[in-house]
Amino acid sequence: MHLEMPIGAFLACALLLVPLPWHWRTQNITTLSMIAWLFMSNFTYGVNAIIWSGRVHDIAPLWCDIVAKSHIGATAAGPATCLSLVLQLWRVATSRPNSMNTFALDVFLCWGYPSITMALHYIVQGHRFNIWENFGCFHTTYGSIPAILILYGPITLIGVLNFIFGGLAFFNFWRHRHSFAAGLERQKSPFNMRRYVRAMIVSVLIAIWDAAVIIVVDIMVFQDGIQPYRSWADVHFDFWRVAQVPIVHMTPHEQILFPVMWWTVPASAYWFFCCFALGDEGATEYALWYRWILRIFGRTDSSVSDSVELQPSSPPSPTSITDIIDIKPDFDIASSHLSFDSVDDL
């Protein structure tokens, strides 16, 4: 058994739970969605790595049906949640107020669009799923024009929008940089220039990460070129077939790219933890937990400032980007986060 795989995946799940309490208090749909998609992806990766270590037998078909479809949603959710973050940055830079419409857009990007993608994926799902030795079950995609229109085209478009709105946000911030901090101070916002610049940098890195993963996925899916979509019956012929792929049957580049793509999911969770759990808000939470544990045992610690209250402050606006940046910059895949597509329709 490759113990590093389940350990790496379940460690990622545990780290994602650390910043969850204060994200839940702020009720920011973007960061909560990132945690949910990353947790789901890493949990299923860890279970898969245990069940299919050194084997390719179809011993859990219902589990594989659920996992294969959820990976499609996670693949779409990575760049979509990143776009939700970038749009929040853009609204701050352009002084646009939050509204129910912006909240609805965030919900659609984080959950609506991935759900629609999961449903439409059936059109290009050549057979039930693939089982890869040591990696477990993953979805399969028939690399055709409809696959581009349904999956990879929209994901690529969202990636482009990430760069466009990220650039617009930076342009507006830079143009008003001399008055930006003063305006935030007048509004008594917990957001400041340092946090905004930090968030911009992280957003760019997220977009680049997503773009790189999408490119590699496209290479793996379309390695044999674009296949003709002759008819529904042709694409879905022998649909209930389960392709079982031992390591020895994987091509050399699959043996390299597949583990790399697999580890992008735990790596995304590790980066999310570093961005969110190691900031000022995280330090405050850890101090609260520390004092709470000491009080259980009837002890106190004067090294923890008495100014740190055990009751959290009231949550800010549920869709404000300040909810995110006051903690620490954010990660997607997800995104990247990202789950990845099966290599080809075996």
N, C-alpha and C positions, 0 to 999 in steps of 0.2 A: 504494500500500500504506500502511496505517496502521501505521507502524513502531513507534509507541508501544505497540501491543498485544502483539506478540511480545516486544519488549524488556521490557515490564513483567511479562509472565508468566514469562519465563526468568530475569529478575533475581530474582523471587520464589523460583524453584526453587533458585537459587544460595544465597540467604540462608537458606533452610530447611536447607541442608546444614551451615551453620556450627555450630549447636548440637547437631548429630546425634551427634558422638563422645561427649560426656559424658552425653547421654540414653541412648545405647546401653550405656554402662558401668553406669548405674543400673538399666537394664532396666525402666523404668517403662512399662507397656503403654499408659497414657493418652497421654503426650506422644509416644511413638514412633508411635502411631496417628494423632495429629494431624499429625505431620510427614508420614507416608505419604499420608494422604488429601489434604492440602494440596499436596504435591509432585505427586501424580498429577493433581489438578485443574488446577494451573497448567501442567504440562507439556502436557497435552492442549489446554488453551486456547491456549498458544503455537503448537503445531503447527497447530491449526485456523486461527488467525489468519493464518498464512503460506500455507497451502494454499488457503483460500477468500477471500483478499483480492481483492475486486472480482469474485468469481465465485460461482456456485451449482451448478456441475456436480457430478454424483455420480461423482467420480473415485476414491474410496477407500471403497467400501461396507463392507468388512470392518472397516476402522478405525472407521468411523462406528458400526457395530453395537457394538463394544467400548466406544467412548467414550460413546455414548448410555446404555448400561446402567451404566457406571461412575459417570456423573454422578448417577444415581439413588442409588447407594450413598453418594456423597459428600454428597448432600442430607440423607440420613438420618443419616450419621455426624457431621455438625456438632453438632446438639443432643445426640446420644447421647454423644459424647466429653466434651462439657461436663458432662453429668449424671455421668459417671464421675468427673470432677474434683470436682464439688460433693459427691458422696457420700464421697470421700476426705476433704474438709474436714469434713464432718459427723462422720465416724468419729473424726477427731482431736479435735473439740470435745466429743464424748461419751465419749472414752476407750475406744472400742471397738477391740479388737485386730484386726489383719488376719489373714485365714485363706485357705485354698484356696477357700472359697465366695466371698469378696470378690474374689479374683483371677479366678475364673470369671465373676463378674458383670461385671467390667471387660472381660474378653475378649468376652463376649456383647454388651455395649453398643458396644464399639469395632469389632467385626467381625461377630459373629453377627447382630445386628439389621439392619445395613446389607445383609448378604448375603441375608437373608430378604426384605427390602424389594425388592431387585433382582429376585428370583425372582417375587414376587407382582405386581410392576409389569406383567408380561405380561398380566394380567387386564384392565388398563385402558389398554393400549398400543394406540391406535387404528390406527396404521400404523407402518411400519418406523422412520423418523426424519425430522426436518426438517433442511434445510440453509439457514442464514441467511447472506446475503451479508456478508462481512467477519468473521463470527463462527464459521462452520463448522457442523458437525452437532451436534444436540442431540436428546434424547429427546422424545417426545410423549406426552401424557397426556390421555385422554378424561375431561373434567371431569364426573364423575358421582358418585352416592352411593358406589359401590365405591371410587372414587378417594379419597374422604374417609376411608373406613374403612381402606384399605390404606396410603395415603401420608400425607395431611395430618392426619388425626385422631391417629395415633400420634405424629407429629412434634410436633403441638401439645401433646399430653399430656406428652411428655417435656419440652417447654419449660416447662409448668406445674410439673412436678416439680423442674425446676432452681430455680425461685423458691421452692418449698416447702422443699426440703432446704437451699437456701442460707439461707433465713430461719431454719430450725431451727438450723443451724450457727452463725449469728450470735447467736441467742438464747442458746444454751448457752455460747458464748464470752463474751458480755457478762455473763451471770449469774455466771460463775466467773472474771471478768477479773482479780480481785485475786490469785487463786491460780494462774491459768493459766500464767504465766511460771515460777513456782516449780516447778510440776509438771513442766514441760518440762525445766527445769534438773536436777531430780532424776533424770529419765530419761536425761540426757545426750543429749538430742535436738539435732540441728543446727537444728531449727525453733525460731523465737522469735515473740514477739507481733507484732513489726513485719512479719515475713514473712507471718504468718497474716492480719493485717489487709489487707495488700497483696493477698494471694491472694483474700480475700473480695471486695475491690473489683473485681478483674479478673474474677472469676466472675460478678458481677452484670452487668458490662459485656458479657461474652460472652453471657449469657442475653438481655439487652436487644437486642444485635446480632442474635442468632438470631431472636428474636421479630419484629423489624422486617423481616428478610429473608423470613421465612415469610409475613408479612402481604402483602408486595408480590408474592410468588410466587402466593399464593392469588388476589389481584386479577387477575393476568395470566392464570392458568389458567381462572378462573371469570368472566371478563369478560362472557361471553355467558350467564351463568346456569348452573345445574346441568342437565346434559343427561340425558335418560332412558336408562337402561341396559336396553334392550329385550331383548337376547339376545346371547349370545357371537358368533353369526354376524353380527349387525348391527354390533356394535362393531368386529369384526375383518374386516369386508368390505374387500376390496382392501388387505389388510394390507401387502403388499410395496411399496406405493406410497411414494415418497420426495417429500415436499413441498419445493419449492425456492422460497425467499422472497427476491427482490431487495429492496434498500433501498426502492425506489420503491413496493413493494407493502406495506410495513409501515405500520401506522397511526401517527398522530402520537405517541400515548402509548407505543407500542412502540418508536419511534425514540428516545424519552427513557429509558424504563425498562430496555430491553435493555442498552444500554451501562453504565448504572448498576449493574445486577445483575452484569454481566460483571466489572466492576472490583472488586466486593466480594471476589472470589476472590484476586487478587493483594494487595489491601489486607489481607486476613486474614493472608496470609503475612508481609507487612511488619510487622504488629502482633505476630505470633508472634516474629519476630526481635527486635523491640525489647524484648519482655517477657523473652525467654530469653537472648539473646546479649549483652546489655548489662549484665548483673548481675555480682555478685561472682565467681560461678563462671566466667562468660565471661572476665572480666579475668584470672583465674588461668590459664585455658587459653591465652589470647593470649600471656601471659608465657612459658608453656612453649614455645609455637610459636616465639616470638621467640628464646629462648635456643637452641632446637634449630637454627634457621637459622644463628645466629651460630656455633654449634659446628661446623656443616658447613664454614664458611669459616674455621675456626680462630680465631675471635674470641670475646671475652666482653664482657658489658656489666654493669658494677657497679650500674647504675641499677635493674636487676631484682633484687629481694631474693633472697639465697641461700636464704632459707627456703622458697622455692617449689621443690618437688621435681619432678624430671622424671618420676617414677613416680606415677601417679594413686593416690589413696587407694582402699582397697577399697570396692566399691559398697555402698550401704545396702540396706535391705530392698526388694525389687523392686516392691512395691505401695504403699510408704509415700508419703504426700503430701509428706513432707520431701524426697523425691527431686525433686519439682517446685519447691517454693518455695525451696529452697536455691540454685536457679539464678536464678529470676525468675518472676513470675507468668505465667500461661499463656494462650494463645489457642486456640480452636476455630474452623470453618465452618466448622475448620473451617470447620464449620462453617464459622460461618459461613463460613468455608470454603465455604464453601458453593458448591455448584453450584446451578443453578436450573433449574426446569422450563421446557419450551418453552411458549410463550404459549398456544396453543390447538391443538386437533386440526384441522389444516387439511384 
